[in-house]
Structures are given as structure tokens and as C-alpha cells.
Amino acid sequence: MIERVYQHLSRWPADAGAGAQVVVADNAPPPAAEAGVIVRFSRQSSLFD
């Protein structure tokens, strides 16, 4: 189900949502969404070493 939500969000701005910006906060995005990850935040700095 979550994969389909991310697929919709990735296609929507190119169609009916032209000009829209989509911001999603997700602690564990699916692998298919990795290309769209702009920034990661965590209290565990070791995750980014």
C-alpha cells in the first residue's frame, strides 16, 4: 500500500498537481523513494558517518 502512495506522489506533480511541491516526513521510506530523499534527520549522528 505505501509503495502505491509513493508512486502516486511521484507522478502527481507532473500531471494534475503541476507546479505543486510534495513534502513527506517518513522515518522509513520504501526503497523506491530513496531517489527522492533530499535530507535526513536523526538524533543518532552515527547513522550518517
mmCIF file as Biopython writes it, N, C-alpha, C and O atoms, coordinates in Angstrom:
data_model
#
loop_
_atom_site.group_PDB
_atom_site.id
_atom_site.type_symbol
_atom_site.label_atom_id
_atom_site.label_alt_id
_atom_site.label_comp_id
_atom_site.label_asym_id
_atom_site.label_entity_id
_atom_site.label_seq_id
_atom_site.pdbx_PDB_ins_code
_atom_site.Cartn_x
_atom_site.Cartn_y
_atom_site.Cartn_z
_atom_site.occupancy
_atom_site.B_iso_or_equiv
_atom_site.auth_seq_id
_atom_site.auth_asym_id
_atom_site.pdbx_PDB_model_num
ATOM 1   N N  . MET A ? 1  ? 0.820  -1.194 0.000   1.0 0.0 1  A 1 
ATOM 2   C CA . MET A ? 1  ? 0.000  0.000  0.000   1.0 0.0 1  A 1 
ATOM 3   C C  . MET A ? 1  ? 0.865  1.260  0.000   1.0 0.0 1  A 1 
ATOM 4   O O  . MET A ? 1  ? 0.627  2.173  -0.791  1.0 0.0 1  A 1 
ATOM 5   N N  . ILE A ? 2  ? 1.868  1.318  0.882   1.0 0.0 2  A 1 
ATOM 6   C CA . ILE A ? 2  ? 2.693  2.522  0.960   1.0 0.0 2  A 1 
ATOM 7   C C  . ILE A ? 2  ? 3.458  2.756  -0.344  1.0 0.0 2  A 1 
ATOM 8   O O  . ILE A ? 2  ? 3.696  3.900  -0.731  1.0 0.0 2  A 1 
ATOM 9   N N  . GLU A ? 3  ? 3.835  1.690  -1.008  1.0 0.0 3  A 1 
ATOM 10  C CA . GLU A ? 3  ? 4.513  1.829  -2.305  1.0 0.0 3  A 1 
ATOM 11  C C  . GLU A ? 3  ? 3.619  2.574  -3.288  1.0 0.0 3  A 1 
ATOM 12  O O  . GLU A ? 3  ? 4.094  3.428  -4.036  1.0 0.0 3  A 1 
ATOM 13  N N  . ARG A ? 4  ? 2.336  2.258  -3.290  1.0 0.0 4  A 1 
ATOM 14  C CA . ARG A ? 4  ? 1.398  2.912  -4.214  1.0 0.0 4  A 1 
ATOM 15  C C  . ARG A ? 4  ? 1.216  4.386  -3.872  1.0 0.0 4  A 1 
ATOM 16  O O  . ARG A ? 4  ? 1.047  5.216  -4.766  1.0 0.0 4  A 1 
ATOM 17  N N  . VAL A ? 5  ? 1.249  4.713  -2.585  1.0 0.0 5  A 1 
ATOM 18  C CA . VAL A ? 5  ? 1.145  6.117  -2.181  1.0 0.0 5  A 1 
ATOM 19  C C  . VAL A ? 5  ? 2.347  6.888  -2.706  1.0 0.0 5  A 1 
ATOM 20  O O  . VAL A ? 5  ? 2.195  7.974  -3.264  1.0 0.0 5  A 1 
ATOM 21  N N  . TYR A ? 6  ? 3.531  6.336  -2.530  1.0 0.0 6  A 1 
ATOM 22  C CA . TYR A ? 6  ? 4.747  6.995  -3.019  1.0 0.0 6  A 1 
ATOM 23  C C  . TYR A ? 6  ? 4.755  7.085  -4.547  1.0 0.0 6  A 1 
ATOM 24  O O  . TYR A ? 6  ? 5.212  8.085  -5.101  1.0 0.0 6  A 1 
ATOM 25  N N  . GLN A ? 7  ? 4.267  6.077  -5.219  1.0 0.0 7  A 1 
ATOM 26  C CA . GLN A ? 7  ? 4.183  6.133  -6.686  1.0 0.0 7  A 1 
ATOM 27  C C  . GLN A ? 7  ? 3.262  7.273  -7.112  1.0 0.0 7  A 1 
ATOM 28  O O  . GLN A ? 7  ? 3.580  8.033  -8.027  1.0 0.0 7  A 1 
ATOM 29  N N  . HIS A ? 8  ? 2.134  7.380  -6.447  1.0 0.0 8  A 1 
ATOM 30  C CA . HIS A ? 8  ? 1.190  8.457  -6.761  1.0 0.0 8  A 1 
ATOM 31  C C  . HIS A ? 8  ? 1.836  9.821  -6.515  1.0 0.0 8  A 1 
ATOM 32  O O  . HIS A ? 8  ? 1.725  10.722 -7.347  1.0 0.0 8  A 1 
ATOM 33  N N  . LEU A ? 9  ? 2.507  9.971  -5.379  1.0 0.0 9  A 1 
ATOM 34  C CA . LEU A ? 9  ? 3.131  11.248 -5.048  1.0 0.0 9  A 1 
ATOM 35  C C  . LEU A ? 9  ? 4.252  11.617 -6.009  1.0 0.0 9  A 1 
ATOM 36  O O  . LEU A ? 9  ? 4.505  12.800 -6.237  1.0 0.0 9  A 1 
ATOM 37  N N  . SER A ? 10 ? 4.917  10.632 -6.568  1.0 0.0 10 A 1 
ATOM 38  C CA . SER A ? 10 ? 5.996  10.933 -7.507  1.0 0.0 10 A 1 
ATOM 39  C C  . SER A ? 10 ? 5.463  11.317 -8.886  1.0 0.0 10 A 1 
ATOM 40  O O  . SER A ? 10 ? 6.128  12.040 -9.627  1.0 0.0 10 A 1 
ATOM 41  N N  . ARG A ? 11 ? 4.276  10.844 -9.231  1.0 0.0 11 A 1 
ATOM 42  C CA . ARG A ? 11 ? 3.699  11.144 -10.554 1.0 0.0 11 A 1 
ATOM 43  C C  . ARG A ? 11 ? 2.791  12.369 -10.552 1.0 0.0 11 A 1 
ATOM 44  O O  . ARG A ? 11 ? 2.697  13.069 -11.560 1.0 0.0 11 A 1 
ATOM 45  N N  . TRP A ? 12 ? 2.133  12.629 -9.451  1.0 0.0 12 A 1 
ATOM 46  C CA . TRP A ? 12 ? 1.106  13.660 -9.369  1.0 0.0 12 A 1 
ATOM 47  C C  . TRP A ? 12 ? 1.602  15.048 -9.782  1.0 0.0 12 A 1 
ATOM 48  O O  . TRP A ? 12 ? 0.898  15.725 -10.532 1.0 0.0 12 A 1 
ATOM 49  N N  . PRO A ? 13 ? 2.785  15.514 -9.331  1.0 0.0 13 A 1 
ATOM 50  C CA . PRO A ? 13 ? 3.210  16.866 -9.724  1.0 0.0 13 A 1 
ATOM 51  C C  . PRO A ? 13 ? 3.426  17.029 -11.232 1.0 0.0 13 A 1 
ATOM 52  O O  . PRO A ? 13 ? 3.376  18.149 -11.740 1.0 0.0 13 A 1 
ATOM 53  N N  . ALA A ? 14 ? 3.660  15.957 -11.938 1.0 0.0 14 A 1 
ATOM 54  C CA . ALA A ? 14 ? 3.859  16.046 -13.386 1.0 0.0 14 A 1 
ATOM 55  C C  . ALA A ? 14 ? 2.540  16.043 -14.156 1.0 0.0 14 A 1 
ATOM 56  O O  . ALA A ? 14 ? 2.528  16.201 -15.377 1.0 0.0 14 A 1 
ATOM 57  N N  . ASP A ? 15 ? 1.427  15.863 -13.437 1.0 0.0 15 A 1 
ATOM 58  C CA . ASP A ? 15 ? 0.126  15.761 -14.101 1.0 0.0 15 A 1 
ATOM 59  C C  . ASP A ? 15 ? -0.832 16.783 -13.481 1.0 0.0 15 A 1 
ATOM 60  O O  . ASP A ? 15 ? -0.665 17.987 -13.673 1.0 0.0 15 A 1 
ATOM 61  N N  . ALA A ? 16 ? -1.812 16.313 -12.755 1.0 0.0 16 A 1 
ATOM 62  C CA . ALA A ? 16 ? -2.841 17.180 -12.177 1.0 0.0 16 A 1 
ATOM 63  C C  . ALA A ? 16 ? -2.272 18.160 -11.154 1.0 0.0 16 A 1 
ATOM 64  O O  . ALA A ? 16 ? -2.822 19.243 -10.953 1.0 0.0 16 A 1 
ATOM 65  N N  . GLY A ? 17 ? -1.176 17.782 -10.513 1.0 0.0 17 A 1 
ATOM 66  C CA . GLY A ? 17 ? -0.579 18.651 -9.495  1.0 0.0 17 A 1 
ATOM 67  C C  . GLY A ? 17 ? 0.559  19.500 -10.029 1.0 0.0 17 A 1 
ATOM 68  O O  . GLY A ? 17 ? 1.470  19.852 -9.281  1.0 0.0 17 A 1 
ATOM 69  N N  . ALA A ? 18 ? 0.521  19.828 -11.289 1.0 0.0 18 A 1 
ATOM 70  C CA . ALA A ? 18 ? 1.603  20.599 -11.909 1.0 0.0 18 A 1 
ATOM 71  C C  . ALA A ? 18 ? 1.917  21.842 -11.091 1.0 0.0 18 A 1 
ATOM 72  O O  . ALA A ? 18 ? 1.028  22.622 -10.748 1.0 0.0 18 A 1 
ATOM 73  N N  . GLY A ? 19 ? 3.189  22.011 -10.786 1.0 0.0 19 A 1 
ATOM 74  C CA . GLY A ? 19 ? 3.634  23.163 -10.009 1.0 0.0 19 A 1 
ATOM 75  C C  . GLY A ? 19 ? 3.590  22.950 -8.508  1.0 0.0 19 A 1 
ATOM 76  O O  . GLY A ? 19 ? 4.036  23.805 -7.743  1.0 0.0 19 A 1 
ATOM 77  N N  . ALA A ? 20 ? 3.060  21.821 -8.084  1.0 0.0 20 A 1 
ATOM 78  C CA . ALA A ? 20 ? 2.954  21.546 -6.647  1.0 0.0 20 A 1 
ATOM 79  C C  . ALA A ? 20 ? 4.281  21.043 -6.093  1.0 0.0 20 A 1 
ATOM 80  O O  . ALA A ? 20 ? 5.116  20.509 -6.822  1.0 0.0 20 A 1 
ATOM 81  N N  . GLN A ? 21 ? 4.452  21.224 -4.807  1.0 0.0 21 A 1 
ATOM 82  C CA . GLN A ? 21 ? 5.605  20.696 -4.097  1.0 0.0 21 A 1 
ATOM 83  C C  . GLN A ? 21 ? 5.079  19.689 -3.088  1.0 0.0 21 A 1 
ATOM 84  O O  . GLN A ? 21 ? 4.121  19.971 -2.368  1.0 0.0 21 A 1 
ATOM 85  N N  . VAL A ? 22 ? 5.696  18.522 -3.031  1.0 0.0 22 A 1 
ATOM 86  C CA . VAL A ? 22 ? 5.266  17.475 -2.112  1.0 0.0 22 A 1 
ATOM 87  C C  . VAL A ? 22 ? 6.341  17.299 -1.059  1.0 0.0 22 A 1 
ATOM 88  O O  . VAL A ? 22 ? 7.504  17.062 -1.383  1.0 0.0 22 A 1 
ATOM 89  N N  . VAL A ? 23 ? 5.951  17.416 0.210   1.0 0.0 23 A 1 
ATOM 90  C CA . VAL A ? 23 ? 6.868  17.219 1.323   1.0 0.0 23 A 1 
ATOM 91  C C  . VAL A ? 23 ? 6.328  16.072 2.168   1.0 0.0 23 A 1 
ATOM 92  O O  . VAL A ? 23 ? 5.186  16.109 2.624   1.0 0.0 23 A 1 
ATOM 93  N N  . VAL A ? 24 ? 7.158  15.052 2.371   1.0 0.0 24 A 1 
ATOM 94  C CA . VAL A ? 24 ? 6.748  13.883 3.140   1.0 0.0 24 A 1 
ATOM 95  C C  . VAL A ? 24 ? 7.769  13.649 4.243   1.0 0.0 24 A 1 
ATOM 96  O O  . VAL A ? 24 ? 8.973  13.657 3.989   1.0 0.0 24 A 1 
ATOM 97  N N  . ALA A ? 25 ? 7.301  13.445 5.449   1.0 0.0 25 A 1 
ATOM 98  C CA . ALA A ? 25 ? 8.176  13.073 6.560   1.0 0.0 25 A 1 
ATOM 99  C C  . ALA A ? 25 ? 7.918  11.608 6.861   1.0 0.0 25 A 1 
ATOM 100 O O  . ALA A ? 25 ? 6.812  11.230 7.248   1.0 0.0 25 A 1 
ATOM 101 N N  . ASP A ? 26 ? 8.937  10.790 6.683   1.0 0.0 26 A 1 
ATOM 102 C CA . ASP A ? 26 ? 8.788  9.344  6.868   1.0 0.0 26 A 1 
ATOM 103 C C  . ASP A ? 26 ? 10.074 8.803  7.471   1.0 0.0 26 A 1 
ATOM 104 O O  . ASP A ? 26 ? 11.154 8.999  6.915   1.0 0.0 26 A 1 
ATOM 105 N N  . ASN A ? 27 ? 9.963  8.124  8.606   1.0 0.0 27 A 1 
ATOM 106 C CA . ASN A ? 27 ? 11.145 7.564  9.267   1.0 0.0 27 A 1 
ATOM 107 C C  . ASN A ? 27 ? 11.752 6.397  8.507   1.0 0.0 27 A 1 
ATOM 108 O O  . ASN A ? 27 ? 12.930 6.086  8.683   1.0 0.0 27 A 1 
ATOM 109 N N  . ALA A ? 28 ? 10.973 5.761  7.679   1.0 0.0 28 A 1 
ATOM 110 C CA . ALA A ? 28 ? 11.455 4.588  6.942   1.0 0.0 28 A 1 
ATOM 111 C C  . ALA A ? 28 ? 10.809 4.545  5.558   1.0 0.0 28 A 1 
ATOM 112 O O  . ALA A ? 28 ? 9.921  3.728  5.313   1.0 0.0 28 A 1 
ATOM 113 N N  . PRO A ? 29 ? 11.249 5.421  4.654   1.0 0.0 29 A 1 
ATOM 114 C CA . PRO A ? 29 ? 10.650 5.400  3.322   1.0 0.0 29 A 1 
ATOM 115 C C  . PRO A ? 29 ? 10.993 4.110  2.588   1.0 0.0 29 A 1 
ATOM 116 O O  . PRO A ? 29 ? 12.044 3.521  2.841   1.0 0.0 29 A 1 
ATOM 117 N N  . PRO A ? 30 ? 10.129 3.664  1.687   1.0 0.0 30 A 1 
ATOM 118 C CA . PRO A ? 30 ? 10.417 2.445  0.939   1.0 0.0 30 A 1 
ATOM 119 C C  . PRO A ? 30 ? 11.608 2.658  0.004   1.0 0.0 30 A 1 
ATOM 120 O O  . PRO A ? 30 ? 11.901 3.793  -0.373  1.0 0.0 30 A 1 
ATOM 121 N N  . PRO A ? 31 ? 12.287 1.591  -0.369  1.0 0.0 31 A 1 
ATOM 122 C CA . PRO A ? 31 ? 13.451 1.702  -1.260  1.0 0.0 31 A 1 
ATOM 123 C C  . PRO A ? 31 ? 13.158 2.481  -2.549  1.0 0.0 31 A 1 
ATOM 124 O O  . PRO A ? 31 ? 14.033 3.184  -3.055  1.0 0.0 31 A 1 
ATOM 125 N N  . ALA A ? 32 ? 11.958 2.364  -3.073  1.0 0.0 32 A 1 
ATOM 126 C CA . ALA A ? 32 ? 11.605 3.060  -4.313  1.0 0.0 32 A 1 
ATOM 127 C C  . ALA A ? 32 ? 11.623 4.580  -4.146  1.0 0.0 32 A 1 
ATOM 128 O O  . ALA A ? 32 ? 11.709 5.304  -5.138  1.0 0.0 32 A 1 
ATOM 129 N N  . ALA A ? 33 ? 11.545 5.069  -2.919  1.0 0.0 33 A 1 
ATOM 130 C CA . ALA A ? 33 ? 11.519 6.504  -2.673  1.0 0.0 33 A 1 
ATOM 131 C C  . ALA A ? 33 ? 12.903 7.088  -2.407  1.0 0.0 33 A 1 
ATOM 132 O O  . ALA A ? 33 ? 13.037 8.305  -2.275  1.0 0.0 33 A 1 
ATOM 133 N N  . GLU A ? 34 ? 13.910 6.268  -2.329  1.0 0.0 34 A 1 
ATOM 134 C CA . GLU A ? 34 ? 15.259 6.733  -1.988  1.0 0.0 34 A 1 
ATOM 135 C C  . GLU A ? 34 ? 15.762 7.840  -2.908  1.0 0.0 34 A 1 
ATOM 136 O O  . GLU A ? 34 ? 16.431 8.761  -2.440  1.0 0.0 34 A 1 
ATOM 137 N N  . ALA A ? 35 ? 15.466 7.777  -4.176  1.0 0.0 35 A 1 
ATOM 138 C CA . ALA A ? 35 ? 15.946 8.785  -5.109  1.0 0.0 35 A 1 
ATOM 139 C C  . ALA A ? 35 ? 15.369 10.167 -4.805  1.0 0.0 35 A 1 
ATOM 140 O O  . ALA A ? 35 ? 15.958 11.182 -5.175  1.0 0.0 35 A 1 
ATOM 141 N N  . GLY A ? 36 ? 14.235 10.206 -4.140  1.0 0.0 36 A 1 
ATOM 142 C CA . GLY A ? 36 ? 13.604 11.480 -3.826  1.0 0.0 36 A 1 
ATOM 143 C C  . GLY A ? 36 ? 13.936 12.026 -2.450  1.0 0.0 36 A 1 
ATOM 144 O O  . GLY A ? 36 ? 13.462 13.102 -2.086  1.0 0.0 36 A 1 
ATOM 145 N N  . VAL A ? 37 ? 14.740 11.310 -1.677  1.0 0.0 37 A 1 
ATOM 146 C CA . VAL A ? 37 ? 15.109 11.774 -0.339  1.0 0.0 37 A 1 
ATOM 147 C C  . VAL A ? 37 ? 16.114 12.921 -0.485  1.0 0.0 37 A 1 
ATOM 148 O O  . VAL A ? 37 ? 17.177 12.760 -1.085  1.0 0.0 37 A 1 
ATOM 149 N N  . ILE A ? 38 ? 15.763 14.060 0.064   1.0 0.0 38 A 1 
ATOM 150 C CA . ILE A ? 38 ? 16.611 15.248 -0.037  1.0 0.0 38 A 1 
ATOM 151 C C  . ILE A ? 38 ? 17.477 15.410 1.205   1.0 0.0 38 A 1 
ATOM 152 O O  . ILE A ? 38 ? 18.661 15.727 1.096   1.0 0.0 38 A 1 
ATOM 153 N N  . VAL A ? 39 ? 16.906 15.197 2.369   1.0 0.0 39 A 1 
ATOM 154 C CA . VAL A ? 39 ? 17.638 15.365 3.625   1.0 0.0 39 A 1 
ATOM 155 C C  . VAL A ? 39 ? 17.132 14.355 4.642   1.0 0.0 39 A 1 
ATOM 156 O O  . VAL A ? 39 ? 15.960 13.978 4.628   1.0 0.0 39 A 1 
ATOM 157 N N  . ARG A ? 40 ? 18.014 13.926 5.514   1.0 0.0 40 A 1 
ATOM 158 C CA . ARG A ? 40 ? 17.644 13.014 6.596   1.0 0.0 40 A 1 
ATOM 159 C C  . ARG A ? 40 ? 17.960 13.678 7.924   1.0 0.0 40 A 1 
ATOM 160 O O  . ARG A ? 40 ? 18.963 14.380 8.053   1.0 0.0 40 A 1 
ATOM 161 N N  . PHE A ? 41 ? 17.113 13.457 8.895   1.0 0.0 41 A 1 
ATOM 162 C CA . PHE A ? 41 ? 17.316 13.967 10.233  1.0 0.0 41 A 1 
ATOM 163 C C  . PHE A ? 41 ? 17.237 12.809 11.212  1.0 0.0 41 A 1 
ATOM 164 O O  . PHE A ? 41 ? 16.422 11.900 11.055  1.0 0.0 41 A 1 
ATOM 165 N N  . SER A ? 42 ? 18.092 12.853 12.223  1.0 0.0 42 A 1 
ATOM 166 C CA . SER A ? 42 ? 18.058 11.831 13.264  1.0 0.0 42 A 1 
ATOM 167 C C  . SER A ? 42 ? 18.784 12.350 14.489  1.0 0.0 42 A 1 
ATOM 168 O O  . SER A ? 42 ? 19.671 13.197 14.385  1.0 0.0 42 A 1 
ATOM 169 N N  . ARG A ? 43 ? 18.406 11.843 15.637  1.0 0.0 43 A 1 
ATOM 170 C CA . ARG A ? 43 ? 19.131 12.158 16.868  1.0 0.0 43 A 1 
ATOM 171 C C  . ARG A ? 43 ? 20.379 11.297 16.980  1.0 0.0 43 A 1 
ATOM 172 O O  . ARG A ? 43 ? 21.241 11.557 17.818  1.0 0.0 43 A 1 
ATOM 173 N N  . GLN A ? 44 ? 20.482 10.271 16.139  1.0 0.0 44 A 1 
ATOM 174 C CA . GLN A ? 44 ? 21.630 9.349  16.162  1.0 0.0 44 A 1 
ATOM 175 C C  . GLN A ? 44 ? 22.621 9.770  15.080  1.0 0.0 44 A 1 
ATOM 176 O O  . GLN A ? 44 ? 22.492 9.375  13.922  1.0 0.0 44 A 1 
ATOM 177 N N  . SER A ? 45 ? 23.609 10.574 15.466  1.0 0.0 45 A 1 
ATOM 178 C CA . SER A ? 45 ? 24.578 11.062 14.476  1.0 0.0 45 A 1 
ATOM 179 C C  . SER A ? 45 ? 25.391 9.927  13.852  1.0 0.0 45 A 1 
ATOM 180 O O  . SER A ? 45 ? 25.947 10.095 12.767  1.0 0.0 45 A 1 
ATOM 181 N N  . SER A ? 46 ? 25.466 8.792  14.512  1.0 0.0 46 A 1 
ATOM 182 C CA . SER A ? 46 ? 26.223 7.658  13.974  1.0 0.0 46 A 1 
ATOM 183 C C  . SER A ? 46 ? 25.604 7.100  12.693  1.0 0.0 46 A 1 
ATOM 184 O O  . SER A ? 46 ? 26.282 6.399  11.942  1.0 0.0 46 A 1 
ATOM 185 N N  . LEU A ? 47 ? 24.358 7.391  12.437  1.0 0.0 47 A 1 
ATOM 186 C CA . LEU A ? 47 ? 23.695 6.913  11.226  1.0 0.0 47 A 1 
ATOM 187 C C  . LEU A ? 47 ? 24.267 7.550  9.971   1.0 0.0 47 A 1 
ATOM 188 O O  . LEU A ? 47 ? 24.125 6.995  8.881   1.0 0.0 47 A 1 
ATOM 189 N N  . PHE A ? 48 ? 24.903 8.690  10.100  1.0 0.0 48 A 1 
ATOM 190 C CA . PHE A ? 48 ? 25.371 9.449  8.940   1.0 0.0 48 A 1 
ATOM 191 C C  . PHE A ? 48 ? 26.887 9.466  8.810   1.0 0.0 48 A 1 
ATOM 192 O O  . PHE A ? 48 ? 27.424 10.237 8.014   1.0 0.0 48 A 1 
ATOM 193 N N  . ASP A ? 49 ? 27.574 8.651  9.556   1.0 0.0 49 A 1 
ATOM 194 C CA . ASP A ? 49 ? 29.052 8.599  9.475   1.0 0.0 49 A 1 
ATOM 195 C C  . ASP A ? 49 ? 29.507 7.844  8.262   1.0 0.0 49 A 1 
ATOM 196 O O  . ASP A ? 49 ? 30.709 7.703  8.037   1.0 0.0 49 A 1 
#
